């Protein structure tokens, strides 16, 4: 899988927007509406003896982990391993992925595989659901209209709905006894057939912008590949030379999901729910 990062002629689209969830009155409401998503298989973090850092990214891949790797402890529990062990794991896994026909050039610590497993404390009714970090869960209608309008920079993967609560998401939010928002899911009365509230899809963003102003790599570990830059100099804006030739993309070095006017118009004209827009500055 190659991350698209080609400069486009932005005269076609003068405005770009960060898409994000609405402002909920509490973390309880957020969980109540959006539920929670989890990928069972993924690469562990890395604990590097050279630079001394323990780290992992948040990239979501649009394909499954090869079955021969799914039983590995490192793939299931994600606990950080040494940079030497991590390199060997990535190399063998990449070889198997390429052998099976996946077009991917590299793997990173923390990469997550399909599918995503979803749990909701209420009945999911929104077109956009913010159940995961780094992707969005969407309805069949969103998927169909995005595909029919050739929206680029994304791909869709079927999500597995494991649990749905019996309450409507617009109703009062039940507060769990523990006081922890994520525990709402544990305490709800469950629907017997959660799949009837689907299908739902994980919209995986596969395009990245160029690096925003101020992001100059100051150091890169030769062992684990971790890059460092001065975050105080980073300016979270778009410039003409970093905008890719796709309708949706990540702002590089962030998890900001950016869309152009084409995508915003589709969303607004079809009255898709549970999504807000923040206009991005373009220079």
Secondary structure, 3 states (H helix, E strand, C coil): CCCECCECCCCCCCCEEEEECCCCCCHHHHHHHHCEEEECCECCCEECCCCCCEECCCCEEEEECCHHHCCCHHHHHCCCEEHHHHHHHHHHHHHHHHHCCCCCCCCCCCCEEECEEEEEEEECCCCEECCCCCCEEEEHHHHHHHHHCCCCCEEEEECEEEEEEEEECCCCCCCCCCCCHHHHHHHCCECCCHHHHCCEEEEEECEECCCCCCCCEEEECCCCCCEEECHHHCCCCECCCCCECCCEEECCCCCCEEEEHHHHHHHHHCCCCCCEEEECCEC
